[in-house]
Amino acid sequence: MILSPSDFVGKYELHTGIYVQSKLQNYIDIYEPMYLKHLFGIDLYNQFAGDLLNNVPQSPNFLAVFNPLSEDLGYSFYWRNGFNNVNTMIISEGIKEMLKGFIYFEYAKDLNNQMTPYGNVKPISENSEVVNTLFSMMYTRYNEAINSYRAIQRYIRYTNNPPLGQIVTISIINGGLNYSTLTGLTCVNGSGTGAVVDIEIDAFGTIEEIIFTNNGINFKVGDVVTVKDGLNVSCTFLVEYIGTGDYSKFRGVAKSTAYWL
């Protein structure tokens, strides 16, 4: 879904020869959805999986946690006789790096055991010695992945009322004529608000490409939206896909921490 054996290079390098690639792919197929389901909860995981295109989410809400993330976090809680303030940070290397760490761990720990016709055996090398757990990189990779995992969970938990209905995919219905302003054009009509675009035009001022600098909120699939350049409102486009990923609910009720690891 997101990873492939070719991703395990650099700090996550594993032996990926022709005879073991299928084995590594099997670990990816098993553990990638498992860790993502624990991370998101089943309902949000299903939304995330359905939002993927070429192994990358399309919706801004999912991209926010998929990509590396670093934010200051401040919140208050009531204890005994008053409120207490907490200041901390959220730092995540991103979901792809997180999954690499988890799968590296699951794969590397099992390399210490090999099944033979005579039972479970521990491999022995002639030219090197297997390191003990104190020096094993698989635990370092796992702990790094856990840091990102917990940071993403905290970001989801404390992001109240995330925006929904952002414009993600469109098709131009009418490119219009005589557009001249190329940046910062507002979009009007449709169900939502706040969408802002940059455009590319031809010699007649017809819009050939629309690039969103703000995807807006509360749009719906099927909306016909107009790109406004002064009094010129001749270009229209059709909204084909909108942003998903509602962090604020878990199976229809306000989220808590019961379903997080």
N, C-alpha and C positions, 0 to 999 in steps of 0.2 A: 504493500500500500504506500509506504513512504521510503523504506530502505531497500537496498539490494546488496549482494555480497561485495560489489565494487566500492561501496561506501566505507568499508573497513580498511582504511589506510591511515598513515600518520600515527597519531597517538592511539588510535583504535585498530592498529594493524593486526590482522589475524592471517594465518596461513589459509589462502584461498585457491589452492591448486585445483586442477580439473576434477580430481577425485573427491574433493571435500566441499565444493561449491554448493552442491545440492543439499548437503548436511547443514551448512550455514543458512541456506535459504529456508530450510525447514524450521530452524530456530527463529528466524525472522517471522515466518508465517504464524508461529505459535505465540511468541512473546510480544510482538508488536501490538496486536489488538488487545492482549491481556493487560498490558501496562496502560494503554490508552483508556480502556474501560475503567480501570481503577482511578485514573487521573480525572476523567470527566464525569463518571457515572454513565449508565447505559444510554439514557435518553440523549444526553449531550454528545456522547460518543457517536451515536447514530447520525446526529446532525453533522458532526465533524466529518465522518466518513463520506456522507453524501455530498459534502461541500468540496471534496478534493477534486482537483483537475491537474493531471500530470504530476501527482504526488504533492501538490501544494494547495492549501485551502484558498478559496476565492473571497470569502466574506471577511470584512475588516475585523470583526470581533474575534474570529479564529486566527487571522493573521497576527493579531496583537500578541497571542500566546504562542503561536508557532515560531515566530521570529525571536531572536535574542531580546531580552527584556531587562531593563534596569530602571527602577523607580524608587523614590522616597515614599514611605508609607507612614502616616500618622493617624492614630485613632484614640478614642477615649473609652474607658469602661468604668462602671461604678463599683466601688469596693468599700464596704463598711460605711464610713461617714462622708464619702465624697467621690468625685471623679478623679481618675488617674489617666495621665496622658502617656502614650507609648509612641516613640519614634524609632523606626527601623527601616530597612531597605529590602526591596525585592530584586533579586538578581537571578536571571535564568539564561542559560546558553541556548535556549530554544528547544523545541520538541524533537527535532531531528538529532541534535547532539545528545539529548537526554536518552532517546531510544538506543543510540549507539552504545552508550555506557551500560544500559541494562542488558542488552543482548550480548555485548562483549563479556559481561560477567557470567551470564547464563551459559554461554558457549565455552568460555575458558575454564570454568569450574568443572565441567563435565569431561574436559580433555584429560583430567587426572584419572579417569576411569574408562576402561575399554572392555567391552563385552566380547568374549571369545567362546569357542565351543567348550572350554573348560571352566567358564564362569567369568566373573568380574576380576580384571587384573589392572595393576598400575604400571604404565609404560616406564621403561628405564632407557636412558640415553647413554651411549658409549662415550660421547665427547662433552657432555655437560651434565649438570645436576639440577634437578627440579627444585625451584626455590620454595622455601616454606611460606606460610601464610603471611608472615610479617612483611615480606618483601614482594608479595604478589601484587601486580598492577591491577588485577581484576577487582580487588576491593576498593582501590583508589577510583577506578572508573565508576564503580557502583555508587560510591559516596558522592562523586561529582554529579551523577545522574539524579540522585536523591535530592541534592540541593536545588537543581532546576525543577524537579517534580514538585517539591514543596513550595517553591516560589510561584509556580504557575497556579497551584491550588489557592494560595493566599491572594493572588491577583484576582482570580475568579471570585473568591469569596467576598472580597472587599470592593469589587466593582459593582455598585448598585445601579440598577436601571440602565444597563448598557443599551446604546442605540441599536435599533433594528430597522429593517427596510431600506438599507443603503443600496444605491444603484450599483450593480456589479457588472452586468452584461446588457448591452443594448444592440439594436440594429437601426441604422439611419433610414427613416422613411422618406424624407425630403431634405436634400442638402441646402435648399434655399438659394438666395442670391444676395450679392452686394454686402457680405460680411467683411468687416475691415479690422475690428478689434480681435486680437488673437489670444489674449489671456484674460482670465478673471470674469468670464461671461456667466451670468446667472441663468438658471433653468426655472421655467415657470410652467404652471398647469400640472396635471397629474395629482396623485394623492398626497405626495410628500412635499418637503421643503428643504432648503439649504444646499441644494446641489450647485456646484460651481465647476466650470470646465475651461480648459484651454482648447483651441481648435487649430486645425490646419486647413487651408482653403486653396482653391485653384485660381486661375486668372480671372474668373468671373465672380469671385467671392462666394463660391459654393463650398460648403463644409464637406471635407473629405474624411476627416478623422476628428474624433472627440476624445479628449483626455481629461479624466476627472481629477480635480485637485481637492474637491470635497464631494463625497458620495451622497450627501444629504441623509435624511431619515424619513421613515414612514411611507416610502413608495411601495407600490404593489406591481406585481407582474401584470403586464398588459396596459400599464399607464402609457399614454402618449404625451411626451414632454417636449417643450419648446425651448430652444436656445435663443436668448434675448441679447441683441446688440443694439442698444438705443431703442429706436422705434421699430427696428427690423426684427420680426418674429416669424420668419418664413421657414426656418429649419425645424423639423420635428424628428424625434426618434422614439422607438418602442422599447420599453423596459422588458427585458427577457428573463432576468434573474436578479433577485435581491438578496441582501445580506441576511444571514441567519446566525444562530448562536446566542441564545438568551441565557446569560449567566445567572439571572436573578431568581430563576425557578428551578425546582427539582421535582419532576413529575407533577407539575402544576401547583406546588406549594413553595413558599419562600425557602430558599436554601439554608441549610445549617451545616454542621460538620460531621453528621453521623455517617455519611456515606463516603467520607474521605479516609484514606489510609493514614 
